[in-house]
């Protein structure tokens, strides 16, 4: 029985002891994008190659373009030293990628992705991880009935050589429904690998998917991830005036919504960005002049359950991203203000 190449998830040290869980909640069986891993809608992500042949680099660029065609994201292959995505081609290290914005937490001299093999749509699969997508076979709505003993035994052999814990993390365990945004299980997704029927208890395996599915395109280009028209982007974010006399009114009108604001600092110094009102809010601050460079994140430092960030800021443009603490059902009004202290 042929053993499939399977990529493995790279997770940050702070999340090593918070793996996806197996419990399920009735009525909320949707998945593939772990909450909190997506880049800002409209982001430009720079890519640096660490080695690789001309043909390998060309394939990576080509398949990254599959996502760029449907998502409101742009990839720039400029080999910038501080590129958000850094790709190695070590044949002894398999295929893997950190998920979405986790890439920003990796030292700049280390890769965030490895393309140790480039079978079929492998590069597209890994770029799917890089923009924030998880493995489809770990979808809580998935129907794969694993024969766990067989899977663990087979993944211990070539070409993967995984121990049982690694196999459980990357194949057998599912995300909880409250950990993800997503769709119903998609058997055609590029994020789903081929698994033999012998690895299941009901004799139903999965196919090798080498191109983006219709649902992949709809989900990534739709309201949950990177819509091109209906959601705020880095370019269409609401403008805030530093030191404005009146606070700006806003609202989380729909569960899971994230509001985006931008402001320009002209004079260096300590600044405060805070929300006010009855809603329980979380805020992230990005910049200067980079919507992927996270400066700070805050939950309850403001009045009541509001967010408040105080930081020394250099001249440049900044972005504040605001969401409700309760991603599943939280909505409500609030106001926001930025001022120099």
C-alpha positions in Angstrom: 0.0 0.0 0.0 1.5 3.3 -1.1 1.9 5.8 1.7 1.0 9.4 0.9 3.2 12.5 1.4 1.5 14.5 4.1 2.6 17.9 5.2 2.7 18.8 8.8 1.5 21.9 10.7 4.1 24.1 12.3 2.7 25.7 15.4 4.1 28.4 17.6 5.7 27.4 21.0 3.0 29.1 22.9 0.4 26.9 21.3 2.2 23.6 21.6 0.0 22.6 24.6 -3.2 23.9 23.0 -3.8 21.4 20.2 -7.1 21.1 18.3 -9.6 19.2 20.3 -12.0 16.5 19.3 -15.3 17.6 20.9 -18.1 18.8 18.6 -20.9 21.2 19.2 -24.3 20.5 17.6 -25.3 22.9 14.8 -21.8 24.5 14.4 -20.0 22.0 12.1 -18.0 24.3 9.9 -14.2 24.6 9.4 -11.0 25.2 7.6 -9.6 28.5 8.7 -8.5 28.7 12.4 -9.7 31.9 14.0 -7.0 34.6 14.4 -4.6 33.4 11.7 -5.9 35.4 8.7 -4.0 38.4 7.4 -5.7 41.7 7.0 -7.9 41.8 4.0 -6.1 43.5 1.1 -2.6 42.7 2.5 0.5 42.5 0.3 2.6 39.6 1.4 6.3 39.6 0.4 8.0 36.3 -0.3 11.7 35.4 0.0 13.2 32.2 -1.4 15.9 30.5 0.6 17.6 28.3 -2.1 15.6 26.4 -4.7 16.1 25.9 -8.4 14.6 28.1 -11.0 12.0 25.4 -11.7 11.1 25.0 -8.0 10.7 28.8 -7.6 8.6 29.1 -10.7 6.2 26.4 -9.5 5.8 28.1 -6.1 5.0 31.4 -7.8 2.6 29.8 -10.2 0.6 28.0 -7.5 0.6 31.0 -5.1 -1.1 32.8 -8.0 -4.0 30.4 -7.8 -4.9 32.0 -4.4 -4.1 35.5 -5.5 -6.6 35.1 -8.4 -9.5 34.6 -5.9 -8.5 36.3 -2.7 -8.0 40.0 -1.9 -4.3 39.4 -1.3 -1.1 40.1 -3.3 2.1 38.1 -3.3 5.3 40.0 -4.1 8.4 37.8 -4.8 11.0 40.4 -3.9 13.3 38.4 -1.6 12.9 41.1 1.0 15.0 40.4 4.2 11.9 40.9 6.3 9.5 39.1 4.0 6.4 37.7 5.7 6.7 34.4 3.9 10.2 32.7 3.6 10.4 29.5 1.6 13.1 26.8 1.8 13.4 23.7 -0.4 15.0 21.2 1.9 14.2 17.7 0.6 14.9 16.2 4.0 12.4 18.3 5.8 9.1 17.4 4.1 6.5 20.0 3.2 5.1 22.4 5.9 4.1 25.9 6.6 3.2 28.0 9.6 -0.4 29.2 9.5 -1.2 32.7 8.4 0.0 35.5 10.7 2.0 33.1 12.8 4.7 33.7 10.1 5.3 37.1 11.7 6.5 35.4 14.9 9.3 33.4 13.2 12.9 34.8 13.3 13.8 36.5 10.0 16.7 34.1 9.3 14.4 31.1 9.4 11.9 29.8 6.8 8.2 30.0 7.4 7.5 27.3 4.8 9.4 24.3 3.3 8.7 22.7 0.0 10.7 19.5 0.3 8.6 17.9 -2.4 6.4 19.5 -5.1 4.0 16.8 -6.1 0.8 18.0 -7.8 -0.6 21.0 -5.9 1.8 20.8 -2.9 2.9 24.5 -3.3 -0.7 25.6 -3.5 -1.5 23.5 -0.4 1.3 25.1 1.6 0.4 28.7 0.4 -3.1 27.8 1.7 -1.6 27.3 5.1 0.4 30.5 4.7 -2.8 32.5 4.2 -4.5 30.9 7.2 -6.1 27.7 6.1 -5.9 24.4 8.0 -6.1 20.8 6.8 -9.5 19.9 5.5 -9.3 16.4 6.9 -9.3 18.0 10.4 -12.6 19.8 9.6 -15.0 19.2 12.6 -17.6 18.6 9.9 -15.5 15.9 8.2 -16.8 12.4 7.9 -13.5 10.4 7.7 -13.7 7.4 10.0 -10.1 6.7 10.8 -8.7 3.4 11.7 -6.3 5.0 14.2 -4.0 2.0 14.7 -3.4 1.7 10.9 -2.8 5.4 10.4 -0.3 5.6 13.2 1.5 2.5 11.9 1.6 3.7 8.3 2.7 7.3 9.1 5.6 5.8 11.2 7.2 4.6 7.9 8.7 6.2 4.9 8.3 9.0 3.6 7.0 10.6 6.8 8.6 8.8 9.8 6.1 10.4 12.3 5.6 9.3 15.9 2.1 8.7 17.2 1.8 12.2 18.7 2.7 13.9 15.4 0.2 11.7 13.5 -2.5 12.5 16.0 -1.8 16.3 15.7 -1.6 16.4 11.9 -4.2 13.8 10.9 -6.5 12.3 13.5 -7.4 15.2 15.8 -10.0 17.7 14.6 -10.5 21.3 15.4 -13.4 22.3 17.6 -16.2 24.2 15.8 -15.5 27.2 17.9 -11.9 27.4 16.8 -12.5 28.0 13.2 -14.3 29.9 10.5 -15.3 27.8 7.5 -17.5 25.7 5.3 -19.0 22.3 5.4 -16.5 19.5 4.7 -15.1 19.8 1.2 -13.8 16.4 -0.2 -12.4 18.3 -3.3 -10.4 20.9 -1.3 -6.7 21.5 -2.1 -6.2 21.4 1.6 -7.3 17.7 1.7 -4.7 15.0 1.0 -5.2 11.5 -0.5 -5.7 8.9 2.2 -6.1 5.2 1.3 -9.4 3.5 2.0 -7.5 1.0 4.1 -6.8 3.8 6.6 -10.5 4.0 7.5 -13.0 1.7 9.3 -15.7 2.0 6.6 -13.4 1.6 3.5 -14.0 5.1 2.3 -10.8 7.1 1.6 -10.1 10.5 0.0 -8.8 11.6 -3.4 -5.6 13.4 -4.3 -6.8 17.0 -5.0 -4.3 19.0 -7.0 -6.2 22.1 -7.8 -8.3 24.6 -5.9 -11.9 23.4 -5.5 -14.9 25.6 -6.2 -15.5 25.8 -2.4 -11.8 26.8 -1.8 -12.3 29.7 -4.2 -15.7 30.7 -2.7 -14.5 30.5 0.9 -11.2 32.4 0.5 -12.7 35.0 -1.8 -15.8 35.2 0.3 -16.9 37.1 3.4 -15.1 34.8 5.9 -11.5 35.5 4.6 -10.4 37.8 1.8 -13.4 39.3 0.0 -12.5 41.8 -2.8 -15.6 44.0 -2.4 -17.7 43.6 0.7 -15.3 43.9 3.6 -12.9 46.7 4.7 -9.3 46.4 3.4 -6.1 48.1 4.3 -6.9 50.7 1.6 -10.6 51.2 2.5 -10.2 51.2 6.3 -12.1 54.0 8.2 -9.8 57.0 8.6 -9.3 58.3 12.2 -7.9 61.7 13.0 -5.3 61.8 15.7 -6.5 64.1 18.5 -10.1 64.4 17.1 -12.4 66.1 19.5 -15.2 63.6 19.0 -14.9 59.9 19.2 -15.7 57.9 16.1 -18.9 55.8 16.3 -18.7 52.1 15.1 -20.4 48.8 15.6 -19.8 45.1 15.3 -23.0 44.4 13.4 -22.5 40.7 12.7 -20.8 37.9 14.6 -17.3 37.3 13.5 -17.0 40.8 11.9 -13.7 42.7 12.2 -13.6 46.5 11.8 -10.6 48.2 10.4 -9.3 51.7 11.0 -6.3 53.6 9.9 -4.6 56.8 11.1 -1.5 58.8 10.4 1.1 59.8 13.0 2.9 63.0 12.0 4.8 63.6 15.2 6.6 60.8 17.1 5.5 60.2 20.7 3.4 58.1 23.0 -0.1 57.6 21.6 -3.3 56.0 23.0 -5.9 54.1 20.9 -8.9 53.1 22.9 -12.5 51.9 22.5 -15.5 52.8 24.7 -19.1 51.6 25.1 -21.0 48.5 26.2 -19.2 45.9 24.0 -16.5 43.5 25.0 -13.8 44.3 22.4 -10.3 43.1 21.4 -8.0 45.4 19.4 -4.8 44.9 17.4 -2.4 47.7 16.3 -0.2 47.4 13.2 2.4 49.6 11.6 4.2 51.9 10.9 3.4 51.7 7.2 3.0 47.9 7.3 -0.4 46.3 7.9 1.3 42.9 8.7 3.6 44.2 11.5 1.8 43.7 14.8 2.8 46.3 17.4 0.4 45.3 20.2 -2.9 43.5 21.0 -5.2 44.3 23.9 -8.4 42.9 25.4 -9.6 44.6 28.7 -7.1 47.4 29.5 -9.7 50.0 28.8 -12.8 51.0 30.7 -15.0 48.0 31.6 -14.5 45.4 28.8 -13.0 47.8 26.3 -9.6 47.7 24.6 -6.8 50.2 25.2 -3.3 50.3 23.6 -0.7 52.9 24.7 2.6 52.8 22.7 5.4 55.1 21.4 4.7 55.6 17.7 7.0 56.9 15.0 5.7 58.9 12.1 3.8 56.8 9.6 0.5 55.1 8.9 -1.1 52.7 11.3 -4.0 50.3 11.3 -6.3 49.3 14.3 -8.3 46.1 13.9 -11.3 45.7 16.3 -13.4 42.6 16.9 -15.8 41.4 19.6 -14.3 39.1 22.2 -17.1 36.6 21.5 -16.5 35.7 17.9 -19.4 33.2 17.8 -22.2 35.6 18.7 -20.9 38.9 19.9 -22.3 42.1 18.4 -22.6 45.7 19.7 -21.9 49.4 19.4 -18.7 51.2 20.4 -16.6 54.3 19.8 -12.9 54.6 19.1 -10.3 57.4 19.4 -6.6 57.9 18.9 -4.7 60.7 20.6 -1.1 61.7 21.4 -0.4 61.7 25.1 
